[in-house]
Amino acid sequence: MNSGDKIKRNSNYLKIFMVFIFLVKIIEIYQADAFEFRDLISIIGVLILFTGFLLSPVLLVTPIKELFKVFSNVSSQSNSCFTLGLLLVIFSGSS
């Protein structure tokens, strides 16, 4: 299997996982009859982090041991997504 097929497959899995996270959160809000803005911000942060992976497809096929070597070569859009996502997740967890 070439890397193009792996990238396409992994990006599809990641998109499905993103939809799954969103649906689970919607169901949780519906069942609890409560809406916390902090939870919404954390979910948005996680989805933005995953979007950063989708913007740099080479990250989807790189083994974890070599990820930090490749991470310096990712696009500026991915870096901004990672930064924004991490900030949202960190600030949504602090109370």
Secondary structure, DSSP 8 states (H G I E B T S, - for coil): --HHHHHHHHHHHHHHHHHHHHHHHHHHHHHHT---HHHHHHHHHHHHHHHHHHHSTHHHHS-GGGHHHHHTTS-HHHHHHHHHHHHHHHHHH--
